[in-house]
Amino acid sequence: MFEKLMNNPIIKRYSFSLFRRNSIIVASIIYISLIMLINTITFLYFVANMQSNTPIDVQKLAMTAYPWMLGLSVILLWGMASITPANIIFSQITKGSYDFFEILPLSGRTKATGLLIGTNLIYYPLAAISIILTIQYGMLGGVGPIQQLNILLLFLFGGLFCNTLSVLLCVSSTNLNKKQSKIGTNKNGSIVGIIILALVFGIPIIGALSDSKQGINELLELKWNFYSFKISAILFISLAALYFAGWNFTGAARKLQDKTLPMFTRGGAVKYLISLQFILFGFFFNYLFRDSIEMSRFAGAFAIVLFFIMLAIYLATRRNKKRIIQSIDRIAITEKKPMSVTILKIVNISNISEALILFTVWAIPALIFAITSGYSINSIIIHFCTFAIFTILAASCSEFYILFKDSKWKYHFLITLFFFVYQGGIFLGGILSRSGDLLIFSFPGYIILMFPGNLTEKISNIQRIQALIFNAFIAFALFGCVISFYTMLWQKIIADFKLKKVIDEEKSKKKEETQSE
């Protein structure tokens, strides 16, 4: 396994540059200086707070240094090891050398592994030394082996999640031209920085607060309800980080294989949403059958959060126009009657089918939550129909954007403007006038009116149905336009394919006649 990793061309490339003598000397001096500084500050802090003429308690001294070493390990493994591949990718984009990296005859997984390990050949060994010192301080402080193992898993899996997330965010923004890449570098670099900083300073604060053996034990013994059993909170976070790190790596590998590919396949997007809902659903399983106003509010909020997560997954897994045309070409080659264009075929090759599948996956647990939390049947039907209509509306506008993104007629800007003016304008008008009658016609306003309040009391089911019919009319009008555009595109591709087939047959006949003569 180790030999296979070291034979990775990208790891070899960075090993030559990172393992130069000057680089190793500088990194070692900085790291040793940090270790000495941490130990010196810890010792001085401990001595300053201890009573005079008392012997030094080694166990307390070790537990005082423990959170500091914990913080250094997090900064190296979660912070620096995540920022380094991001900086290298963005520097390649701005210098124009990323195109050469893309055409390397390597698989996406090989490239992703090379970026993760090759660019961090300095930080991973230093982080390993820090973790060993942290474990040693924990042993001197009396932290048990099981607790040390939990902390080790949290650092390793949490670091893996941060590193893979950083690479995924970077490679997802590389389908830009050089001028846009410089803008994208600052934008996406800020996103990566915010996420990494939040993760870097999260655990050290917890560790700093737990500056005693008792505090660390209480943190590690914290358990959460997950379905009908209890699970260690730290262990659960570690396993969840490992699981989502695998998805991050898969998405990064697909983007490195071909930047036009979405992060996940359709099946992968469904599995991702199901697994995410299963995890979140497990925490609130014990609260399902409590009929109360608080529970109904919570159920609605939980379903709405999952709905927007579902939309985010859909937007991240859409296929572009090139991929859709390739699907039509495949149908033209394999099917006996490719000219028989049906709405079902068009919906299937478009991204709308994926939106409808993801909506169905979201609707099942949301429906269970709604029924068990005391919502009436009428409210459930109206709510789910409204969410379905908004899904069709958002998917149709998204499909318009994909169809006309590369066209000289910038229709995708018009449809984007229409969507935000239609939804945002009505919403702002309702908020400013505090009119529930207007607010209910926008989806954000409808979400607000789902929860009890002064405006909610004035809204009847008849008004909700009227708003539903109005939005359904717009959504299905856009849906019909998308279907008509796809029909014309389909017929054009099939006609070109048929013409090409006739030309090829004529060429083959002329070739046979020439050979016979």
VMD Tcl script that draws the C-alpha trace (Angstrom):
set ca {
  {0.00 0.00 0.00}
  {2.77 2.42 0.96}
  {4.76 1.59 -2.19}
  {1.65 2.18 -4.33}
  {1.17 5.60 -2.73}
  {4.79 6.60 -3.18}
  {4.63 5.53 -6.84}
  {1.93 8.15 -7.40}
  {3.50 10.62 -9.89}
  {1.99 13.66 -8.14}
  {3.34 12.56 -4.74}
  {6.76 12.00 -6.32}
  {6.64 15.44 -7.90}
  {5.98 17.22 -4.58}
  {8.38 14.99 -2.62}
  {11.29 16.36 -4.69}
  {10.36 19.97 -3.93}
  {9.25 19.57 -0.31}
  {12.02 17.25 0.88}
  {14.83 19.58 -0.05}
  {17.34 20.07 2.74}
  {16.59 23.78 3.18}
  {12.83 23.16 3.35}
  {13.22 20.42 5.95}
  {15.60 22.52 8.06}
  {13.30 25.58 8.05}
  {10.20 23.50 8.86}
  {12.02 21.65 11.65}
  {13.31 24.86 13.23}
  {9.85 26.48 13.17}
  {8.18 23.36 14.55}
  {10.74 22.83 17.35}
  {10.45 26.51 18.27}
  {6.67 26.17 18.55}
  {7.00 23.07 20.75}
  {9.50 24.82 23.01}
  {7.31 27.94 23.17}
  {4.23 25.90 24.11}
  {6.12 24.00 26.82}
  {7.71 27.20 28.19}
  {4.40 29.09 28.34}
  {2.70 26.08 29.94}
  {5.40 25.70 32.57}
  {5.45 29.43 33.42}
  {1.63 29.52 33.61}
  {1.61 26.47 35.89}
  {4.34 27.82 38.17}
  {2.69 31.22 38.41}
  {-0.56 29.67 39.62}
  {0.86 27.13 42.04}
  {1.42 27.82 45.71}
  {4.95 28.51 46.93}
  {7.05 25.78 48.57}
  {4.95 22.99 47.05}
  {6.34 20.25 44.78}
  {5.43 20.31 41.09}
  {2.52 18.00 40.30}
  {3.55 16.28 37.04}
  {-0.01 15.11 36.35}
  {-1.48 18.61 36.61}
  {1.41 20.05 34.60}
  {0.79 17.53 31.82}
  {-2.95 18.29 31.80}
  {-2.14 22.01 31.57}
  {-0.03 21.41 28.46}
  {-2.53 18.94 27.01}
  {-5.00 21.42 25.39}
  {-2.12 23.47 23.94}
  {-0.66 20.44 22.19}
  {-4.19 19.55 21.17}
  {-4.55 22.95 19.49}
  {-1.21 22.61 17.67}
  {-2.26 19.21 16.31}
  {-5.54 20.67 15.05}
  {-3.83 23.63 13.37}
  {-1.40 21.34 11.53}
  {-3.78 18.52 10.58}
  {-7.02 20.43 10.07}
  {-5.75 23.87 9.10}
  {-2.41 23.87 7.30}
  {-2.97 20.47 5.65}
  {-6.25 21.81 4.21}
  {-5.01 25.21 3.10}
  {-1.88 23.93 1.31}
  {-3.60 21.94 -1.53}
  {-6.08 24.79 -1.97}
  {-3.29 27.34 -2.39}
  {-1.45 25.10 -4.86}
  {-4.56 24.55 -6.98}
  {-5.38 28.25 -7.08}
  {-1.77 29.18 -7.89}
  {-1.86 26.73 -10.82}
  {-5.09 28.33 -12.05}
  {-3.71 31.87 -11.93}
  {-0.43 30.83 -13.60}
  {-2.27 28.92 -16.32}
  {-0.61 25.58 -15.53}
  {-3.75 23.88 -14.27}
  {-4.69 22.88 -17.84}
  {-1.57 20.71 -18.01}
  {-2.52 19.11 -14.69}
  {-5.95 18.26 -16.10}
  {-4.61 16.45 -19.16}
  {-2.30 14.18 -17.17}
  {-3.09 10.52 -18.07}
  {-4.09 9.70 -14.50}
  {-7.40 8.74 -12.95}
  {-9.33 11.21 -10.81}
  {-8.68 9.18 -7.67}
  {-4.94 9.18 -8.36}
  {-4.95 12.96 -8.81}
  {-7.03 13.52 -5.65}
  {-4.78 11.22 -3.61}
  {-1.70 12.97 -4.98}
  {-3.03 16.40 -4.04}
  {-4.07 15.33 -0.54}
  {-0.87 13.51 0.37}
  {1.74 14.99 -1.96}
  {1.16 18.63 -0.99}
  {1.17 17.76 2.74}
  {4.32 15.63 2.96}
  {5.70 18.15 5.46}
  {2.58 18.74 7.56}
  {1.45 15.13 8.00}
  {4.71 13.99 9.72}
  {4.68 17.10 11.93}
  {1.04 16.49 12.82}
  {1.89 12.85 13.64}
  {4.63 14.00 16.03}
  {2.21 16.47 17.65}
  {-0.41 13.77 18.12}
  {2.19 11.46 19.69}
  {3.23 14.23 22.10}
  {-0.45 14.93 22.85}
  {-1.02 11.26 23.67}
  {2.08 11.26 25.87}
  {0.86 14.31 27.78}
  {-2.53 12.61 28.16}
  {-0.91 9.47 29.55}
  {1.08 11.53 32.08}
  {-2.12 13.36 32.99}
  {-4.02 10.12 33.58}
  {-6.25 10.08 30.46}
  {-7.24 6.46 29.76}
  {-6.37 4.54 26.54}
  {-10.00 4.39 25.35}
  {-10.31 8.15 25.74}
  {-7.00 8.66 23.93}
  {-8.28 6.47 21.08}
  {-11.46 8.56 20.78}
  {-9.40 11.75 20.58}
  {-7.05 10.19 18.02}
  {-9.97 9.11 15.80}
  {-11.53 12.57 16.06}
  {-8.32 14.24 14.92}
  {-7.57 11.81 12.11}
  {-11.09 11.61 10.64}
  {-11.80 15.29 11.27}
  {-8.57 16.23 9.53}
  {-9.40 13.96 6.62}
  {-12.80 15.65 6.30}
  {-11.26 19.14 6.27}
  {-8.58 18.17 3.74}
  {-11.00 16.50 1.31}
  {-13.51 19.35 1.67}
  {-10.82 21.89 0.79}
  {-9.81 19.99 -2.37}
  {-13.46 19.51 -3.36}
  {-14.26 23.22 -3.05}
  {-11.19 24.17 -5.05}
  {-11.54 21.75 -7.96}
  {-15.25 22.59 -8.21}
  {-14.38 26.17 -9.20}
  {-11.76 25.46 -11.87}
  {-14.10 25.45 -14.91}
  {-13.48 29.16 -15.42}
  {-11.33 31.10 -17.80}
  {-8.12 32.71 -16.60}
  {-9.63 36.10 -15.87}
  {-12.50 34.61 -13.91}
  {-10.14 32.26 -12.08}
  {-8.42 35.18 -10.37}
  {-11.78 36.35 -9.10}
  {-12.75 32.81 -8.20}
  {-9.49 32.38 -6.30}
  {-10.35 35.16 -3.88}
  {-13.98 34.12 -3.61}
  {-13.47 30.40 -3.07}
  {-10.33 31.01 -1.02}
  {-12.48 33.05 1.36}
  {-15.02 30.23 1.56}
  {-12.32 27.69 2.32}
  {-10.74 30.04 4.84}
  {-13.99 30.60 6.71}
  {-14.73 26.88 6.93}
  {-11.20 25.96 7.95}
  {-10.96 28.73 10.56}
  {-14.28 27.66 12.07}
  {-13.04 24.08 12.35}
  {-9.54 25.03 13.49}
  {-10.71 27.13 16.42}
  {-13.67 24.94 17.38}
  {-11.95 21.96 18.97}
  {-9.05 23.91 20.59}
  {-11.60 26.03 22.46}
  {-13.27 22.87 23.74}
  {-9.89 21.49 24.67}
  {-8.90 24.73 26.41}
  {-12.07 24.64 28.46}
  {-11.37 21.04 29.41}
  {-8.09 21.80 31.18}
  {-8.48 18.98 33.68}
  {-8.81 15.23 33.60}
  {-12.38 15.48 34.91}
  {-13.39 17.96 32.20}
  {-11.98 15.79 29.42}
  {-13.67 12.71 30.87}
  {-17.03 14.54 30.92}
  {-16.56 15.60 27.30}
  {-15.63 12.11 26.14}
  {-18.43 10.46 28.12}
  {-21.08 12.69 26.54}
  {-23.65 10.48 24.78}
  {-26.41 11.30 22.31}
  {-29.69 9.54 21.62}
  {-29.52 7.93 18.19}
  {-32.74 6.07 17.35}
  {-33.32 3.73 20.31}
  {-29.77 3.57 21.67}
  {-27.06 5.92 22.96}
  {-23.79 6.63 21.18}
  {-20.67 8.51 22.22}
  {-20.83 12.04 20.82}
  {-17.09 12.17 20.01}
  {-17.14 8.75 18.35}
  {-20.22 9.65 16.32}
  {-18.65 12.91 15.10}
  {-15.50 10.99 14.12}
  {-17.40 8.36 12.15}
  {-19.60 10.99 10.48}
  {-16.48 12.96 9.50}
  {-14.97 9.82 7.96}
  {-18.18 9.06 6.08}
  {-18.55 12.53 4.58}
  {-14.81 12.68 3.85}
  {-15.38 9.67 1.60}
  {-18.10 11.58 -0.27}
  {-15.85 14.66 -0.52}
  {-13.07 12.52 -1.98}
  {-15.48 10.92 -4.48}
  {-16.72 14.33 -5.63}
  {-13.19 15.71 -5.94}
  {-12.06 12.64 -7.92}
  {-14.96 13.04 -10.37}
  {-14.20 16.74 -10.92}
  {-10.50 15.96 -11.42}
  {-11.38 13.21 -13.88}
  {-13.53 15.58 -15.94}
  {-14.41 19.09 -14.80}
  {-17.71 18.95 -16.70}
  {-18.90 16.05 -14.54}
  {-21.15 16.83 -11.56}
  {-19.87 15.99 -8.09}
  {-22.02 12.87 -7.81}
  {-23.90 10.59 -10.15}
  {-27.69 10.54 -9.90}
  {-27.54 7.40 -7.80}
  {-24.80 8.94 -5.66}
  {-26.90 12.06 -5.01}
  {-29.84 9.91 -3.89}
  {-27.61 7.82 -1.61}
  {-26.04 10.96 -0.16}
  {-29.43 12.50 0.64}
  {-30.77 9.23 2.10}
  {-27.71 8.78 4.33}
  {-27.83 12.40 5.48}
  {-31.53 12.12 6.32}
  {-30.92 8.81 8.11}
  {-28.26 10.41 10.30}
  {-30.29 13.53 11.13}
  {-33.49 11.52 11.53}
  {-31.81 9.31 14.16}
  {-31.28 12.20 16.56}
  {-34.96 13.11 16.70}
  {-36.46 9.63 16.54}
  {-37.37 9.65 20.25}
  {-39.33 12.91 19.84}
  {-41.52 11.77 16.96}
  {-44.67 10.77 18.77}
  {-45.09 13.82 20.97}
  {-48.19 15.75 19.98}
  {-47.49 19.37 20.90}
  {-47.21 22.80 19.32}
  {-43.45 22.85 19.96}
  {-43.05 19.50 18.23}
  {-45.06 20.64 15.19}
  {-42.89 23.75 14.89}
  {-39.75 21.66 15.19}
  {-40.99 19.14 12.61}
  {-41.74 21.92 10.14}
  {-38.35 23.56 10.66}
  {-36.57 20.21 10.33}
  {-38.38 19.42 7.07}
  {-37.59 22.88 5.65}
  {-33.87 22.56 6.46}
  {-33.79 19.15 4.77}
  {-35.64 20.59 1.78}
  {-33.01 23.26 1.19}
  {-30.27 20.66 1.67}
  {-32.03 18.60 -1.01}
  {-32.04 21.61 -3.37}
  {-28.33 22.20 -2.69}
  {-27.54 18.58 -3.55}
  {-29.59 18.90 -6.74}
  {-27.74 22.05 -7.81}
  {-24.40 20.35 -7.15}
  {-25.25 17.28 -9.24}
  {-26.86 18.83 -12.35}
  {-25.52 17.73 -15.71}
  {-24.60 20.44 -18.19}
  {-25.93 20.77 -21.74}
  {-23.02 18.83 -23.20}
  {-23.81 15.79 -21.03}
  {-27.50 15.97 -21.90}
  {-26.70 16.08 -25.64}
  {-24.46 13.04 -25.16}
  {-27.40 11.21 -23.56}
  {-29.59 12.01 -26.59}
  {-26.81 10.82 -28.92}
  {-26.62 7.56 -26.97}
  {-30.36 7.09 -27.37}
  {-30.08 7.81 -31.09}
  {-27.45 5.10 -31.48}
  {-28.99 2.40 -29.27}
  {-32.76 2.78 -29.67}
  {-34.61 1.36 -32.67}
  {-37.11 4.25 -32.75}
  {-35.18 7.34 -31.57}
  {-37.60 9.69 -33.35}
  {-40.41 8.82 -30.94}
  {-39.98 11.77 -28.60}
  {-42.11 11.60 -25.44}
  {-42.38 13.82 -22.39}
  {-41.22 10.90 -20.23}
  {-38.03 10.53 -22.27}
  {-37.33 14.25 -22.15}
  {-37.88 14.46 -18.41}
  {-35.66 11.41 -17.92}
  {-32.66 12.84 -19.80}
  {-33.04 16.29 -18.23}
  {-32.11 17.28 -14.69}
  {-35.79 17.67 -13.80}
  {-36.11 13.91 -13.23}
  {-33.29 14.10 -10.67}
  {-35.06 16.96 -8.89}
  {-38.28 14.92 -8.72}
  {-36.42 11.83 -7.41}
  {-34.65 13.86 -4.73}
  {-37.95 15.51 -3.80}
  {-39.53 12.06 -3.34}
  {-36.60 10.99 -1.13}
  {-37.07 14.14 0.96}
  {-40.85 13.80 1.11}
  {-40.90 10.35 2.76}
  {-39.27 11.27 6.14}
  {-40.86 14.75 6.02}
  {-44.27 13.11 5.67}
  {-43.56 10.82 8.63}
  {-42.51 13.81 10.71}
  {-45.60 15.78 9.72}
  {-48.04 12.94 10.53}
  {-46.47 12.07 13.88}
  {-46.23 15.71 15.02}
  {-49.94 16.46 14.78}
  {-50.40 18.25 11.44}
  {-53.87 17.87 9.91}
  {-54.31 15.96 6.65}
  {-55.47 19.10 4.81}
  {-52.39 21.05 5.93}
  {-50.07 18.19 4.97}
  {-51.54 17.97 1.45}
  {-51.35 21.73 0.88}
  {-47.80 21.98 2.27}
  {-46.44 19.08 0.22}
  {-48.11 20.29 -2.97}
  {-46.58 23.74 -2.44}
  {-43.11 22.27 -1.91}
  {-43.53 20.07 -5.01}
  {-44.59 23.06 -7.14}
  {-41.59 25.08 -5.96}
  {-39.30 22.14 -6.79}
  {-40.69 22.04 -10.35}
  {-40.35 25.83 -10.62}
  {-36.74 25.85 -9.36}
  {-35.80 22.85 -11.55}
  {-37.38 24.44 -14.66}
  {-35.58 27.76 -14.11}
  {-32.34 25.85 -13.49}
  {-32.83 23.91 -16.73}
  {-33.41 27.16 -18.64}
  {-30.14 28.45 -17.24}
  {-28.28 25.31 -18.40}
  {-29.84 25.38 -21.88}
  {-28.97 29.01 -22.64}
  {-25.81 29.50 -20.58}
  {-23.51 29.17 -23.62}
  {-25.85 30.93 -26.04}
  {-25.08 34.37 -27.45}
  {-28.61 35.36 -26.41}
  {-28.28 35.74 -22.64}
  {-31.66 34.24 -21.79}
  {-30.23 32.58 -18.69}
  {-29.76 36.03 -17.13}
  {-33.40 36.85 -17.86}
  {-34.69 33.64 -16.28}
  {-32.47 34.18 -13.22}
  {-33.71 37.74 -12.92}
  {-37.31 36.56 -13.32}
  {-36.92 33.93 -10.61}
  {-35.47 36.30 -8.02}
  {-37.81 39.18 -8.88}
  {-40.83 36.87 -8.84}
  {-39.95 35.24 -5.52}
  {-37.96 38.02 -3.84}
  {-40.16 40.90 -5.01}
  {-43.38 39.38 -3.70}
  {-41.62 38.38 -0.48}
  {-40.21 41.86 0.16}
  {-43.56 43.44 -0.68}
  {-45.31 41.18 1.81}
  {-42.70 41.85 4.51}
  {-42.78 45.63 4.08}
  {-46.57 45.80 4.00}
  {-46.92 43.03 6.62}
  {-49.56 41.49 4.40}
  {-49.97 37.75 4.68}
  {-52.26 37.79 1.64}
  {-49.31 38.91 -0.52}
  {-46.60 37.04 1.38}
  {-48.19 33.65 0.77}
  {-47.59 33.88 -3.01}
  {-43.80 33.65 -2.53}
  {-42.14 30.47 -1.30}
  {-40.05 32.18 1.45}
  {-43.21 33.92 2.63}
  {-45.12 30.64 2.59}
  {-42.44 29.11 4.84}
  {-42.84 31.97 7.33}
  {-46.62 31.54 7.31}
  {-46.26 27.82 8.10}
  {-45.47 28.71 11.70}
  {-47.99 30.16 14.20}
  {-48.06 33.95 14.40}
  {-50.18 37.07 13.94}
  {-50.14 36.86 10.15}
  {-50.79 33.13 10.14}
  {-54.12 33.50 11.91}
  {-55.47 35.56 8.98}
  {-54.49 32.98 6.32}
  {-57.05 30.30 5.51}
  {-56.60 27.09 3.53}
  {-58.58 28.64 0.65}
  {-55.97 31.40 0.34}
  {-53.19 28.80 0.48}
  {-54.87 26.86 -2.34}
  {-55.24 30.04 -4.41}
  {-51.52 30.78 -4.01}
  {-50.76 27.15 -4.86}
  {-52.78 27.34 -8.09}
  {-51.11 30.63 -9.09}
  {-47.59 29.25 -8.51}
  {-48.51 25.96 -10.21}
  {-49.60 27.86 -13.32}
  {-46.21 29.64 -13.55}
  {-44.22 26.51 -12.69}
  {-45.93 24.31 -15.28}
  {-45.75 27.08 -17.91}
  {-41.96 27.16 -17.44}
  {-41.89 23.36 -17.36}
  {-43.77 23.28 -20.70}
  {-41.29 25.72 -22.23}
  {-38.38 23.53 -21.10}
  {-40.05 20.44 -22.59}
  {-40.64 22.25 -25.91}
  {-37.01 23.41 -26.08}
  {-35.79 19.89 -25.33}
  {-38.14 18.52 -27.99}
  {-36.67 20.84 -30.62}
  {-33.15 20.01 -29.46}
  {-33.93 16.29 -29.55}
  {-35.41 16.46 -33.06}
  {-32.44 18.48 -34.34}
  {-29.92 16.00 -32.93}
  {-31.85 13.01 -34.29}
  {-32.19 14.69 -37.70}
  {-28.45 15.41 -37.81}
  {-27.74 11.84 -36.77}
  {-30.07 10.49 -39.43}
  {-28.49 12.72 -42.10}
  {-25.02 11.63 -41.04}
  {-26.11 7.99 -41.23}
  {-27.42 8.49 -44.79}
  {-24.18 10.23 -45.85}
  {-22.10 7.41 -44.34}
  {-24.21 4.81 -46.18}
  {-23.74 6.66 -49.50}
  {-20.01 6.90 -48.91}
  {-19.80 3.19 -48.15}
  {-21.80 2.36 -51.33}
  {-19.51 4.52 -53.48}
  {-16.50 2.87 -51.87}
  {-17.89 -0.61 -52.64}
  {-18.64 0.40 -56.26}
  {-15.12 1.77 -56.67}
  {-13.59 -1.41 -55.27}
  {-15.79 -3.63 -57.53}
  {-14.71 -1.67 -60.63}
}
mol new
graphics top color blue
foreach p $ca { graphics top sphere $p radius 0.5 }
foreach p [lrange $ca 0 end-1] q [lrange $ca 1 end] { graphics top cylinder $p $q radius 0.2 }
display resetview
